[in-house]
Amino acid sequence: MSKDYRQPTEIFEPQKSQRQLRTIEDAATLSTSGRLITYNDQLKDSLKHGKIFTELFDSLIETNDPSELLSAAQKLVSYHLDTSFITFPQQYSRSDFYLIFLNRLLALHDKERVILQSSDRFHELYHEFPGINTLGYFIFQLETTAQKGAYYTEKNTGETLFYLSFDKHVLRFNSRALTELLLVKYTDDVTKETLRGFEEYLLDIGKFLKEDFGFDVDFTLLDPSNSAVYQVADSNLPRTILDKLFVETAQGGRILERGVNGEAVLKLDDDIVVKLFSQNVNEGASNGWSIKVSDPLHKESWFDVLLEYSFLRTWYLNNLESLEIKSDSLYFN
């Protein structure tokens, strides 16, 4: 990895010791020795502050302990290296530490698929995925609010694929961005194998954050579990959309069946079954429409189905305003 750095934007002021406070008082009385002692103490504290940073950075790039890795990343993304006495003109940005953390986390599990690169033009690190790298690349954009998180963003389009917060132990995927990027923008120029590889890369991030650190993860339409229920945007799904599904299914050489509870049931290859149904609670009151995907191996998600079956993808994308899988509204509009 070639090192490319950003200019610092914030200044850290080390906390003054009692001795420093006394010497500042001396300086105020025009004591030359007091001023010299104050300067020297501030310089020492600034050097100590820089040394702490290098120790954290050592942990981030060298440790084999997941807990130590997360701890170092948590501290580095909020660490202000510069002080009023010492500034470092070459240093990584806080958003770069998120990228480095993901590479290190995946490397600990021998699953490092993404390549960490540096941009001379934009003075930033970025992720490059083989097979997609000619179309786009990925960075983290820091959240502007006090929630202390960051968005994994495709640089060219601005699509935010997921939100990550070390402090809150939260990972949230954005179904809208995943759909627009992987099922619309990339499908004509990227192979299915590459798109599935990128999907696996994203799933690994969520899996390891959940297993290693207990993160709360919402995969949305990427979730391959048979227990996953994908809630669609329109709670009152128009009948016309179901009619369109019937037509697209027939054109795809399949038969849309009616289940025992009135749900639409579509049987696909390898015993994959897709169901579209309305969740009814409280004496018939609608709790919205949802999609379920089940398969014997618990490996197929709604995303996988859309990627594999073009007739379903056409139906989904043509009615996306109603059918879009919901993402966490706390992090995505």
C-alpha positions as CSV (number, residue, x, y, z in Angstrom):
1,M,0.0,0.0,0.0
2,S,1.4,3.4,-1.0
3,K,1.0,6.0,1.6
4,D,-1.0,9.1,0.7
5,Y,-2.0,11.5,3.3
6,R,-4.5,14.3,4.0
7,Q,-3.9,17.6,5.7
8,P,-5.0,17.8,9.3
9,T,-7.9,20.1,10.1
10,E,-8.1,20.1,13.8
11,I,-5.7,21.0,16.6
12,F,-5.5,19.1,19.9
13,E,-4.6,21.0,23.0
14,P,-3.0,18.8,25.7
15,Q,-4.4,19.2,29.1
16,K,-2.2,21.4,31.3
17,S,-0.6,20.0,34.4
18,Q,-0.4,21.7,37.7
19,R,3.2,22.5,37.0
20,Q,2.3,24.0,33.7
21,L,-0.4,26.2,35.3
22,R,2.2,27.4,37.8
23,T,4.7,28.1,35.1
24,I,2.1,30.0,33.1
25,E,1.6,32.2,36.1
26,D,5.4,32.7,36.2
27,A,5.3,33.6,32.5
28,A,2.6,36.1,33.3
29,T,4.9,37.8,35.7
30,L,7.6,38.0,32.9
31,S,9.7,35.2,34.3
32,T,12.0,34.0,31.5
33,S,12.5,30.6,33.2
34,G,8.8,30.2,33.6
35,R,8.2,30.7,29.9
36,L,11.0,28.3,28.9
37,I,9.7,25.6,31.3
38,T,6.2,26.1,29.9
39,Y,7.4,25.7,26.4
40,N,9.4,22.6,27.1
41,D,6.5,20.9,29.1
42,Q,4.1,21.6,26.2
43,L,6.5,20.2,23.7
44,K,7.0,17.0,25.8
45,D,3.3,16.5,26.1
46,S,2.9,17.0,22.4
47,L,5.5,14.4,21.7
48,K,3.9,12.0,24.1
49,H,0.6,12.6,22.3
50,G,2.2,11.7,19.0
51,K,3.7,8.5,20.5
52,I,0.3,7.4,21.7
53,F,-0.9,7.8,18.2
54,T,1.9,5.6,16.7
55,E,1.1,2.9,19.3
56,L,-2.5,2.9,18.3
57,F,-1.6,2.8,14.6
58,D,0.8,-0.1,15.3
59,S,-2.2,-2.0,16.8
60,L,-4.4,-1.2,13.8
61,I,-2.0,-2.5,11.2
62,E,-0.3,-5.4,13.1
63,T,-2.5,-6.9,15.8
64,N,-4.1,-10.3,15.4
65,D,-6.5,-9.7,18.2
66,P,-10.0,-8.6,16.9
67,S,-10.8,-6.8,20.2
68,E,-7.5,-4.8,20.1
69,L,-8.1,-4.0,16.4
70,L,-11.6,-2.5,17.1
71,S,-10.3,-0.6,20.1
72,A,-7.5,0.9,18.0
73,A,-9.9,1.9,15.2
74,Q,-12.4,3.4,17.7
75,K,-9.7,5.7,19.2
76,L,-8.0,6.6,15.9
77,V,-11.2,7.8,14.2
78,S,-11.6,10.4,16.9
79,Y,-7.9,11.2,17.6
80,H,-6.6,14.6,16.8
81,L,-2.9,14.2,16.2
82,D,-1.8,17.9,15.9
83,T,-1.3,20.2,18.8
84,S,-0.5,23.9,18.9
85,F,3.1,23.0,19.4
86,I,3.6,20.2,16.8
87,T,1.8,19.7,13.5
88,F,2.2,16.7,11.2
89,P,1.8,17.8,7.6
90,Q,1.4,14.2,6.4
91,Q,-1.2,12.0,8.0
92,Y,-4.1,9.7,7.3
93,S,-7.6,11.1,7.6
94,R,-10.1,9.7,10.1
95,S,-12.2,8.2,7.2
96,D,-9.1,6.3,6.0
97,F,-9.0,4.4,9.3
98,Y,-12.4,2.9,8.6
99,L,-11.0,1.5,5.3
100,I,-7.9,0.1,7.0
101,F,-10.0,-1.5,9.7
102,L,-12.1,-3.4,7.2
103,N,-9.1,-4.7,5.4
104,R,-7.5,-5.8,8.6
105,L,-10.7,-7.4,9.9
106,L,-11.2,-9.4,6.7
107,A,-7.5,-10.3,6.6
108,L,-7.8,-11.8,10.1
109,H,-10.4,-14.2,8.7
110,D,-8.5,-14.8,5.4
111,K,-11.3,-13.1,3.5
112,E,-9.6,-10.0,2.2
113,R,-11.1,-9.5,-1.3
114,V,-11.0,-5.7,-1.6
115,I,-7.8,-3.9,-2.4
116,L,-6.7,-0.8,-0.4
117,Q,-5.3,1.9,-2.8
118,S,-4.4,5.6,-2.5
119,S,-5.4,8.5,-4.7
120,D,-2.9,11.2,-5.5
121,R,-5.6,13.3,-7.0
122,F,-8.0,13.4,-4.0
123,H,-5.4,12.7,-1.3
124,E,-7.4,9.8,0.1
125,L,-7.3,6.0,0.5
126,Y,-10.0,4.0,-1.2
127,H,-11.2,0.5,-1.8
128,E,-11.0,-1.2,-5.2
129,F,-12.9,-4.4,-5.9
130,P,-11.5,-6.6,-8.8
131,G,-13.9,-6.6,-11.7
132,I,-15.6,-3.4,-10.6
133,N,-12.6,-1.1,-10.4
134,T,-13.0,0.3,-13.9
135,L,-16.5,1.6,-13.0
136,G,-16.2,2.8,-9.4
137,Y,-14.3,2.8,-6.1
138,F,-15.3,3.1,-2.5
139,I,-14.5,5.5,0.4
140,F,-15.9,6.3,3.8
141,Q,-17.6,9.7,4.3
142,L,-17.8,10.8,7.9
143,E,-21.2,11.5,9.4
144,T,-21.8,15.2,10.0
145,T,-23.9,14.7,13.2
146,A,-22.8,13.7,16.7
147,Q,-23.5,10.0,16.1
148,K,-19.8,9.3,15.2
149,G,-20.3,7.0,12.3
150,A,-19.4,6.8,8.6
151,Y,-21.0,5.9,5.3
152,Y,-19.3,3.5,2.8
153,T,-19.8,5.3,-0.4
154,E,-19.2,4.7,-4.1
155,K,-17.2,7.8,-5.1
156,N,-18.4,8.3,-8.6
157,T,-22.2,8.0,-8.0
158,G,-22.3,9.0,-4.3
159,E,-24.4,5.9,-3.5
160,T,-24.0,5.0,0.2
161,L,-23.9,1.2,0.6
162,F,-23.8,0.9,4.3
163,Y,-23.5,2.9,7.6
164,L,-21.0,1.9,10.2
165,S,-20.6,3.1,13.8
166,F,-17.9,1.8,16.1
167,D,-19.4,3.6,19.1
168,K,-22.9,2.3,18.6
169,H,-21.9,-1.1,17.4
170,V,-24.2,-0.7,14.4
171,L,-24.0,-1.8,10.7
172,R,-26.9,-0.9,8.4
173,F,-27.1,-1.7,4.7
174,N,-28.9,0.5,2.3
175,S,-31.2,-1.5,0.0
176,R,-31.8,1.5,-2.4
177,A,-28.1,2.1,-3.1
178,L,-27.4,-1.7,-3.4
179,T,-30.2,-1.9,-5.9
180,E,-29.2,1.1,-7.9
181,L,-25.5,0.3,-8.0
182,L,-25.4,-3.5,-8.3
183,L,-28.7,-4.3,-10.1
184,V,-28.9,-1.2,-12.4
185,K,-25.6,0.5,-13.0
186,Y,-23.3,-2.5,-12.9
187,T,-25.3,-5.3,-14.5
188,D,-24.5,-4.7,-18.1
189,D,-20.7,-4.3,-17.5
190,V,-20.0,-6.7,-14.6
191,T,-20.3,-10.4,-14.6
192,K,-22.7,-12.2,-12.2
193,E,-19.8,-13.9,-10.6
194,T,-18.1,-10.6,-9.8
195,L,-21.4,-9.2,-8.4
196,R,-21.8,-12.3,-6.2
197,G,-18.2,-11.9,-5.1
198,F,-18.9,-8.3,-4.1
199,E,-22.1,-9.4,-2.3
200,E,-20.0,-12.0,-0.4
201,Y,-17.5,-9.3,0.6
202,L,-20.3,-7.2,2.1
203,L,-21.8,-10.2,3.8
204,D,-18.5,-11.0,5.3
205,I,-18.2,-7.5,6.8
206,G,-21.5,-7.9,8.5
207,K,-20.8,-11.5,9.6
208,F,-17.5,-10.7,11.3
209,L,-18.7,-7.5,12.9
210,K,-21.6,-9.5,14.4
211,E,-19.6,-12.6,15.4
212,D,-16.4,-10.9,16.7
213,F,-17.9,-7.8,18.4
214,G,-21.6,-8.3,18.7
215,F,-22.6,-5.6,16.2
216,D,-26.3,-5.1,15.5
217,V,-26.4,-5.8,11.7
218,D,-29.3,-5.3,9.2
219,F,-28.5,-6.8,5.8
220,T,-31.8,-5.8,4.2
221,L,-32.2,-7.5,0.8
222,L,-28.7,-9.2,1.1
223,D,-29.8,-11.4,4.1
224,P,-29.7,-15.1,3.0
225,S,-31.4,-16.5,6.0
226,N,-34.7,-18.3,5.5
227,S,-36.0,-16.3,8.5
228,A,-35.4,-13.0,6.8
229,V,-38.5,-11.0,6.0
230,Y,-38.0,-8.2,3.5
231,Q,-40.6,-5.5,4.1
232,V,-41.5,-3.5,0.9
233,A,-42.0,0.3,0.9
234,D,-45.7,0.4,0.0
235,S,-47.8,-1.0,2.9
236,N,-50.8,-0.9,0.6
237,L,-49.4,-2.6,-2.4
238,P,-51.6,-1.9,-5.5
239,R,-53.4,-4.9,-7.1
240,T,-51.9,-3.9,-10.4
241,I,-48.4,-4.8,-9.2
242,L,-49.5,-8.3,-8.4
243,D,-51.1,-8.5,-11.8
244,K,-47.8,-7.4,-13.4
245,L,-46.0,-10.1,-11.4
246,F,-48.3,-12.7,-12.8
247,V,-47.6,-11.5,-16.4
248,E,-43.8,-11.3,-15.9
249,T,-43.8,-14.7,-14.2
250,A,-45.6,-16.3,-17.2
251,Q,-43.2,-14.6,-19.6
252,G,-40.4,-16.1,-17.6
253,G,-41.8,-19.6,-18.0
254,R,-43.0,-19.9,-14.4
255,I,-46.4,-20.3,-12.7
256,L,-47.4,-17.9,-9.9
257,E,-49.5,-19.8,-7.4
258,R,-51.8,-18.8,-4.6
259,G,-50.8,-20.0,-1.2
260,V,-53.2,-21.3,1.5
261,N,-53.2,-17.8,3.2
262,G,-53.6,-15.9,0.0
263,E,-50.0,-15.2,-0.6
264,A,-48.3,-15.2,-4.0
265,V,-46.0,-18.2,-4.3
266,L,-43.3,-18.6,-6.9
267,K,-41.2,-21.8,-7.2
268,L,-37.8,-21.4,-8.8
269,D,-34.9,-23.7,-9.5
270,D,-33.1,-25.7,-6.7
271,D,-36.1,-25.6,-4.5
272,I,-36.0,-21.9,-4.0
273,V,-39.4,-20.4,-3.1
274,V,-40.4,-16.8,-3.2
275,K,-43.5,-15.5,-1.3
276,L,-45.1,-12.1,-1.5
277,F,-47.7,-11.6,1.3
278,S,-49.5,-9.1,3.4
279,Q,-48.8,-9.4,7.2
280,N,-52.1,-9.0,8.9
281,V,-52.4,-8.4,12.6
282,N,-55.1,-7.0,15.0
283,E,-58.2,-8.4,13.4
284,G,-57.2,-8.0,9.8
285,A,-55.4,-4.6,10.0
286,S,-52.5,-4.6,7.5
287,N,-49.0,-4.5,8.8
288,G,-47.6,-4.1,5.3
289,W,-46.4,-6.3,2.5
290,S,-43.3,-8.4,2.6
291,I,-41.2,-10.8,0.6
292,K,-39.7,-14.1,1.8
293,V,-37.1,-16.3,0.1
294,S,-36.5,-19.8,1.3
295,D,-34.1,-22.5,0.1
296,P,-32.7,-25.7,1.6
297,L,-29.2,-24.3,2.2
298,H,-30.2,-20.9,3.5
299,K,-27.9,-19.3,1.0
300,E,-30.2,-17.4,-1.3
301,S,-31.3,-13.8,-0.6
302,W,-33.8,-11.6,-2.4
303,F,-30.8,-9.9,-4.0
304,D,-29.6,-13.3,-5.3
305,V,-33.0,-14.0,-6.8
306,L,-33.1,-10.6,-8.5
307,L,-29.6,-11.1,-9.9
308,E,-30.4,-14.6,-11.3
309,Y,-33.9,-14.1,-12.7
310,S,-34.2,-11.2,-15.2
311,F,-38.0,-11.4,-15.3
312,L,-38.2,-10.8,-11.6
313,R,-35.6,-8.1,-11.7
314,T,-37.6,-6.3,-14.5
315,W,-40.8,-6.5,-12.4
316,Y,-39.0,-5.3,-9.2
317,L,-37.2,-2.4,-10.9
318,N,-40.2,-1.2,-12.9
319,N,-42.2,-1.0,-9.6
320,L,-39.4,0.0,-7.3
321,E,-41.3,2.9,-5.8
322,S,-43.7,0.4,-4.2
323,L,-41.5,-2.7,-4.0
324,E,-38.2,-1.2,-2.7
325,I,-37.0,-3.2,0.4
326,K,-37.0,-0.9,3.5
327,S,-33.8,0.2,5.1
328,D,-33.3,1.7,8.6
329,S,-34.8,5.2,8.3
330,L,-32.5,6.4,11.1
331,Y,-29.6,6.3,8.7
332,F,-31.1,6.4,5.2
333,N,-33.8,8.6,3.8
